[in-house]
Amino acid sequence: MAHHLTEVLCGFWFNPKSNIWDSTFFGKYHEKMQSLGYNKKEEQKGIQIKFELKPEGGKNVPTSEMNETDSRMVFKDTENAYAILIASNFLSFHKLEPYDNWEALMAKQVNPGMKEYLSLGLGNDIVQVQALYLNRYTLKMEEKLSDYFNFIPSIQDFGNGIENNLVFQSQYELEPNLMQQIKLNAVLDTVSKTKNVFLECSCFATAHNGLSWEKLAQQAHDQNNIVFKSITKK
């Protein structure tokens, strides 16, 4: 089912206390990435990400707070359906459909992008890595979400009726350093008589026992892949 994914994301947060950041890094990083095909850029509404770090050995998934203050930039390689989002102490790699596999994403996009990012003196003291699968479905009005997702009950379990809108969000803390998150939003369109379904399945891996960013990314992906396959039927 992976090749049907609408978007796959691999994001990295770094400790603000260990990195000196200013807006000139937008241009410096884009200059390096242009040679790799990221020719388009756009500024987006700003974010500021704050972390409350917890000591290793405990419940060490950090809490983060985002405020709309700092700028962020998106660099795009439209030929390969790649995008990179960069902000203060944050970097994420996005692959839009068609998505092949995680190994190709790491080899062709994440590894080269991280190499250039680190060459600027950024990327010190990794805090957290996120692996995210994003998928969209268009279902007929009479189709049941329970036919597509294992964690959704069927209206037939409760009586006759028509399934309309649904909002679901849940988080699961996994030892020793993982947090799984599932979001599902289904909206009924009475005009087209279809249900527009948005599924977001992601895993956060927090810095643990000195693991490298590569190992944290792999850890987050592997856990997320297990969960995604277990909750989806089609």
N, C-alpha and C positions, 0 to 999 in steps of 0.2 A: 504493500500500500504506500510505501515511502515515496514512490515516484509521483503519486497523486497529491502530495503535500503542496499547499499554496505557498508557504514560506517556511524556511528553516533559519533559525538565528543562533549565533554563538556570541555571547556578550561577556565582557570582562570589566570588573571594577577594581580600582587600585587605591591604595591608601593615600589620601590627600597629603598627609604629613610627610610622605616619602617621595613626593614628586613636585617639582616646581613647574607650575602651569601658567601660561598666559596665551592670549588669543593669537599670537604669531605662530603657534604650533599648527593652527588650521592650515595656513599657507605652506608651511614647511612639510607637513605630512602629505598634503595634496600634491605638491611638487614631486615627491618621491613616488606617489601612487599613480600619477599620470602615465608613467612609462609602463605600468601594468594594466592600462586600459581604462582607468577611472577618470574619464575626461569631463564628466558633468558634475557640477557641484551646486548645492543649494543650502541656504541657511534656514534653519527651522527654529520654532519657538524654543526659548532657552530653558534649560533645567539645571538645577544644582542638586547634587546627590551627597547626602551626609550619612555617615555610618556610625553606629554604636558598636564598637568591636568588643567581643567577649573573649575571655581567655580560652586557650586550647584545653581540651580535656573535659569541657562542660558542654552545655547546650550552646554551641558556638555559631549558630546561624545568625549573622548580624541583622539588625533592623536598619532599614534605609529610609531616608526622607528626601523627597524631591520637591524643590521649589523652583518656580518659573522665573529664574533670574539670569543665569549664564547662557551664553549662546551655544548652539551645537550645529554641526555641519554634516551634510550627507554627500558622499561621493558615490557616483554611479558608473558602472560599466554596463550599459544597456545591451550590448551585444551578447554578453554572457549572463544577463539578469542577476548581476551582483550589485550589492550596495554596502557601504560602510558608513556607520554613524560614529562620529567622534565628538566628545564633550570633555569637560574637565574631569580627568581621572576615570574616564569611561570610553570603551571602544567596543563596537559590536559589528559583526559580519552577518549579512543577510543574503540568502540565496532564494530567489523567487523561482516559481515553477518554470521549466521542469527541474525537479530535484533528483539527482542521481543517487548519491549515497554520501554518508558522513566522511568516508575516506577521501573522496574527491573534493568535498568542501574544505577539509583541512589542508590537503596538499595544494590545491589550486588557489585558495582564497585566504584562509586563516593564517597559515604558516608564512606566506610571503608578506601579508599585511602586518603581522606581528613583528616580523623581522625589521621592517622599515620603521615601525612605531618604536621599538626598542632602540634602534639606532639613533633616535632623537634624544635619548636619555630618559625616556618616559617608560612607564610600565613596571616601576619598582613596587615591590611589596603587594603582590596579588591578594585581594580580599575575597573575591567571589567570582564564580563563573556560572553563566546560565546557558543551558541548551533548551531551545524552544521549538516545538512543532506547531504550526498554524495551519488549520484546514477550514475550508468553507464547503458547505453542501447545500444544494437546492433540492428539496424533497417535495413530493406531491402532498397536498393538504391531508390526504387520508393516510399517508405513510406514518408509521409510529417511530418515534425516536428510539424506542427500545429495540427496534430491528437493526439499529446501527450502533448503539452504544450499550455496553453491558451494565452500566451503573444507573440507567434510567428505567424506572418502573413503567409498565404498560397500563393504560387506562382500563384495559380489560380486567386487570387485577382488582379493580374497584367497582366496576359496573360499566354501563354503556356511556359513551360520550365521545367528544371530538377533542383531540389534543391541539391546543393553541400555542401560546407563548411559554417559554421556559427560560429561567436564569439560574445557573448553577455555578457555584464557586467553592472550592475546598482546597485545603492545604494539609500536607502530611509531613511530619518531621521524621526523618529516617536517620538512624545512627550510622556512622558517628557524626557526619557533617553534611547530610543531604536534606533538602526540603523539596517535596514534590507539590506542584500546583496544577489544578485542573479547572478550567473555566469553559462553560458551555452556555451559549446564548442562542435561543431559537425564537424567531419572530414570524408570525403568520401574516402572509400577504393575501388579503381577501380578494383583491382584484385579480391577481394571477393564479390564485388558489394554490399557492406553494408556501413552503416553510423555508426561510433562509436561516441556515444553521452555521454558527461560528464556533469552532473548537480550538482552544489553546491549551496545550499540554507542555509543561516545562518543569525542569529540575534545576535547582540551584546547588552548587557545590561550594562550600565555604573553605577557605584556606585551612589546611589541616596537616600537621606533621611535616611541614616543609615541602609538600607536594608542588611540583612545577605547574605552570599554567596549562601545559599540554596534558598532564595527567588529570588535573582537575576538570578540564574540558571533556576528556574522554570519560571520566567518571560520571559527569552530569549527563552526557549523551547516552551512555549505556543504560543508566537507570531510567531516563526519560523514554528511551526506545522500548524498554520492557513494559512500562506503564501504558504507553500509547497502544502497543499491540494487544495488551490485555483488555483495554476498555473499548476498542473499536472492533466491529464485526465485519464491516464491508470497506 
